Amino acid sequence: MHAAVRASNENAASPEPSHVAENDELSPSAKAPTAVGLYLAGVQFLFAVGWIVYVIYLPALAEQAGLPKSAVPWLLLMDQLVFVVCDLAVGVWSDRAAGVLGRIGWWIIGVTLLSTVAFLMLPWVAPRGSAGLFVAITALWAASSAALRVPPLTLLGRYVAKPAVPWLVSLVLLGTGIASAIGPYLGLTLKGIDPRLPFALAGLSLAAITAGMVWAERMLSQQKAAVWAPELETVASPPALLTARAGVAPFPGFLLAALLAATAAQMHTNLVAAPLYLRHAPSTMLPLLLPVFWVGFNLALMPASLAVKRFGALPVLAGSMLVAAACSAGAWNATALEALVPVQGLAGAAWGVSLMSGFSAAVFFGQTGREGFTGGALNSALAAAALSRIAVVTFVAPAPVVAAQWGWVPALLFTLGAAVLCAIWPRSRSV
């Protein structure tokens, strides 16, 4: 949010024949299988809703399990740490599994069922007062949920022609963006409701929709087989992600930039946004004001896919980071609600462009054969950013008054991320 945000340094690898590029640009393979994109958007939407439900009820469930209130931030930190490790591990595994058609889809279904069982057990186990069991099941759910964040990127990178990737990524992220936008309303709607009901609805809905993952994998594979010439399946060995020439390592540099930008976005949306709104509006208006950022996020995704196709992922990513930096600084300095609201919407749009182009870049860095690794690494970076934000809230700035004083930090981090991308872009012209 997610990962989660792609052929690296093709200048240093064996280039694809020119007729492959022409096929990608002119043939029907460049037309994205929108049905699969919408399906994956639904999966990500339900996954994000499940996470929101978990966060809403976690304090009460932890108390029922016998854990002190101070343990809740530690549980959230544990979740993000598990995401950091498991997202990368699942990404590497999905690269190996992608060689067998259908293996990723069936594996996702199996692990998702395990994740669903763990998720459903949380509101039933907590009242029994077993803190250790509650923590163990929470860790199991966090670890198994990685199956829904990384493998879809592997499928897109493995089976979808390069020009179609940005459009599909924008659809996938739309599911996460819509869930984030309705998050404040879910908090109000679920207040006072027995947690077993929303946990059951969210968990079972996610398990049901995940059953279509095998269909999605086969549909993408069949489209590729029908359009791409068989002899093109094996052209170009996996590109080198690391290079010592000129002292630049494009993919690690990209990950650093993504980490900086994701940390900036985490701080802006979860640490600074509410205190900035409270300068100009009562707290009762927050459920109406906080989604403004995510409305801008969602509206920018589709146009961003066109920009990435036209200009490339890294230039669009760097430009959107600079716009996000300007908007974040503008929000911090806004003197009235009428000025703050549109700037927050623009900040959300800039972050939507950043995340969409970032995931597209991860797919391009990984083509062909390491899409899972690059996508998993990006999701791990996003989780690390969330972990750092939770740590700041827990140990440094727990009060809104203190958090508001950090309003200048997101702009600085966005700017640093853009600077890193400008440094590596000459070594990554094909991304």
N, C-alpha and C positions, 0 to 999 in steps of 0.2 A: 502498500500500500501501500500492496500492496504497494515481487517481488518483487520479478519481483525484481527496474525498473529493469554489437552482435556481429562477413568473413573478415577476420582481422588481418591487417597489414598484407593485403593481397599483392602489394608491390614486392614483397620479399618471398612470396610463394609462387608456385607455377600458376600462371593466369589461365582462366577458362578460355576456350576458343571463342573467337568473335561471334560465331553463329549461335553460341549459347546465349550470349547477351541479347542478340537480336530476337531469339525465341522468347526470352523473358519479357522483352519490351513490347513485342508486336503480337505474340500468339495469345490464344485464349488462356494460357496458363497465368498470364498477368492479371486475369480477372479473379479476384479473391473469392473463395467459396464462403460467401457471406453467411450461409446457414450454419456452418461450423463455427464461424466467429461469434454469431449470436448465441449459439449453444454454450461456447466457452465463457461468454459474458454472463450467462445465467449461472454457470458453475461458480464463477468468481463472486457474483453477487451473493449467492447463498452462503458461500464460505465466509465472506466479509460480514454478513448478517450474523452468522454463528459466532464470530469473534466479538461482535458488538454485544450480543446477548451475554456472552461469557464475561466480558468486562463489566457490564451493568450489574450482574448478580454476584460477581466474585467476592466483594467484601462481605456480603451476608452469608454466602456459602462457606467462606473461610472461617467466619465466626462460629457457624454451626459445627464445623469440623474441629473446633477447639483451638484454632489459631488466633493469635492476637491481631489486632488491627494493623500493627506495624509490619505484619508478615505479608500483607497484600502487595506492596511494591516489590518485595523480594520474589513473590510468585510471578509477577509480571516480568521482572528481570530474568527469571529462570526461563520463562516462555520464550523470550527473545533470544536468549543464549542458545536454547535448543534449536530455534529457527536458524540461527547463524550456522550451526554445525550441520543440521540435517538438510537444509536447502542445498548446500554445496555437495553433500554426500549423495543426495537423491539425483542431483544434476549429473554427476559423474556416472552413476548407475544407469540413468536413462539413456546416456550416450551408448552404453554397451547393449542395452536392451533394444534400442531402436533398430538393430539389425534384423530382428525377427518381427515380422508384421503381426500386429495384434498384441504383442507382448506388453507394450506400455499400457495399452488400454485395460487389459485384464488385470495387470498389476495395480493400476490406479484404483480399479473397482475394489479389489481385495483389501488394499490398505485403507481405502476410504471407509469400508465397512468396519474395520477395526477402529478407525478414528471415530466413527459414529457411535459405536458401542461405548467407547471411553467417554465421549461427550455426553451421551444420555445418562451415564452412570453418575456424573458429577453431582446433580441435585438430589440423587438418591443416597449416595455415599456420605455426603456432608452431614446430614442430620444424625448419623450414627456416631459422630464425634471422634472418628479415627483420623487424626491429622496426617499421619504417615501415609495411609491409604489414599487420602484425598490428594496429597502432593504427588504420589506415584501415578495416579490416574491422570492428573493434570499434565504431567510430563509425557505420558504415553500419548495423550491427545495431541499435544503440541508437536511431538516428533512425527507422528503418523500423518498429521495434516500437511506436511511438506509435500505429500504426493499430489496435492492439488495446486501447488504454486509453481513448481518447476517443470514437470513433464509436458504441460501444454506448450511451453516455449520450444521444447525439443521437437515436438510434432510440427510446429510452424516452421522452424528452421530446416527440418529434414525434408518436408514434403511440399512446402509452398515456394513458388518462384519469388525471387528477391523483390520485384516491384510490388507484389501483393502483401508482403509482410507488414508494412506500416498500417495498412487499412485493417488487417486482422488484429494487430496489437491494439489499435485504437478501440475496436469493438470489445476486446477482452477487458481492457482497462475501464470501459464504460460501466461494466458490471460493478467493479470496485468503487468507482466514483459515485454511482447512484446509491449504493449502500452507505457510503460515507455521508452523503447528503441527508439521508433520512435518519442517521444515527441519533441526533438530538431528539427527534420525534419518537424514536423507539424508546429512549430513556423515559420520556413522559408517559407513553402508552403502557409500558410494562410495569410501571410503578404499582406495587401492591399485588401483582399477579404471582401466583404460585410458579416458581421457576421451572418446575417440571414440564409445564405446558409449552412455554417458548423454547425450552431446550429440545423437547420432542419435535415440535414443528420445524425448527431450524435444522436439527440433525437428520431427521428422516427425509425432509425435502432435499437436502444436499445428497444423501445417499441415493435417493431415487433418481435424481437428475444425472448423477455420475454414471449410472448404468449405460448412458449413451456414449461413453468415452471410446469404446471399441468401435462404434459406428463412426465417430469423428475421425479416428485414426485410419480406418479403412477408406473412408470417403476421400481424405486427403491423399492417401496412397494411390487410389485408383485414378484420381485426377492427374497426379504426376505421371503415372504410367501411361495414361492415355495421350498426354500432350507432349511429354519430353521423349526424345529419341532414346531408345535403350542404351545406345553406346555412350550417352551423356551422363548416365548414372554414376559413373566412376571417374569422371574427369576431375582433375585438380585434387591433389592430396590436401588434407587438412592444413590450413595456413598456420604459420608460426605465430603464436601469440606473444612471444617474447623475442626481442632483438636487441643486441648490444650496439648496433650501429648508431653513431651519433649520441650514444648514451641514453637512448630513449626506449622505453618499453611501453608500446601503445596500450595494451590491454590493462596492465596494472595502473597506468596513468588514468585510463578511463574509469577504472574502479575507484580510484582516489577521488576523482572529480564527482562521481556518482555518490560516494559516501558524504562528501562535503555538501552537495546539494540536498541529499536526503535528510541530513542532519538539520540543515537550514529549514527545510519544509516541515520537519517534525517540530522544531522549535516555534516556527511561525504559527502553525495551525493548533498545536496542543499546549503551548506554553505562553505565547504572547497574544494570540487573537482575542481570547476572552477578556483579559485585562484591558486591552485597547478599546474594545467595545464598551466596557464598563466605565470608561472615562466619559462616554457621551450618552449612555443608555442604561436603563435599569436592568437588573439581572433577569427579569421576566421576559425580556426581549431576546435573550441569547438563543433560544431554540429557533427563532426566526432569522437571526443575524449570522450565526455560525455556518449554516449551509451555503451562504453566499459564495464562499470560497470554492465549494465543491460544485456549485452551479456553473461557475466560470470554468472549472476543471473539465466538466463534462462537455460543455459547449465547444471547447477548444480542441477536443481529441480528433474529430474528423478532419477539420482543416489542417491540423498538424500532420496527419498522415500524408496529405497532398504535398505539404512543404518538404517532408522528409524524402518523398519520392523524387521531388524536383531538385532539391539542393543537397541532399545527403543527411545522414543522421547526426553526425558530430557538429557540423556548422549550425544546424537547427537547435541542437542541444545547448551549445555554447551561447547562442543568441537568446534563447529562452531563459537561461540562467541569469543573464544580464538584465533582462526585463523583470524577472522575479526579484532580483536584488533591488531594482529601482522601485518596484511596487511595495516591497517589504519596508524599505526606508520611507516611502511615502505614507504607508499606513502608520508607522511609528510617529511620524510628524503631523498626521492629520489633526486639524483643530476642530472638526465638527463631524457629526455622524454622516452628513450628506457627502462629505469628502471621503470618509473612511470606507463606506460601503462599496462604491465603485472601484476603489483601489484594491479592496480585498477580492472583488470579483476578478479583476485583472491579474492579481497575484495567483489566484486559483487557475486561471487560464494558462498563465506562464508555467506553472507547475505541471499542468496537464500536458503541455507541449514537451516539457523536460522529461517527464516520466515515459511518455509515448516514444519519443525519439531515443531515450536511453535504452528501453527494452528492444527497440528495433536495432540499435547499434550492437547490443549484446548478441542478437541473433546473427547479425552480419559478421561480427568478430568470430563467431563459432562455426560458420559454414566452411566446409561441410564435415560433420562428424563430431564437433565439440560444442554443439548448441546447448546441450544440457549443462556442461561445465560452465560456459559463459553466463547462461541464464541463471544457474544456481549461484554463481559467484555474485551476480548483481542482486539477487534476492537476499543473499547473505549480507551484502552491504546495506541494503534497506533495513534489514532486521537489526544490524549493528547500529544504525542511526536511531532506530526506535529505542534500542537499549540505552544509548547515550542520553536520549531525551528523558527517559524514565529515571535514569540515575541523577540527572540534573534536578528534576522535579523533586526527587526523594531527598537528596542530600544537600542541595544548594539553594534552590528557589521554590520552596513548598507553598509560599503565599503569593497570591496574585499581585500584590503590591511589589514584591521582589521580582516576580517574573517580568513585569512591565519594564523594569530597568534593563532587561536583556534584549529589548526590542531592536537594537542595532546589530546584534550578532547574526541573525539570518542573512541580512544584506551582505555582510562581510563574507560569510561562508559561500553564498551563491557566487559572489564575485571571484573568490579564490578558485571555486570549481570551474568557472568559465576560463580563468587564466590557465589552469592545467590543461583543459581541452585545447586551447589555442596552441599550447606547447607541443602537444602530441599530434595535432591534426595533420601536419605535413607528412608524418609517417603512417597516416591512416586515411589516405585520400579516397579509398574505395568504400569507406564506411559512411 
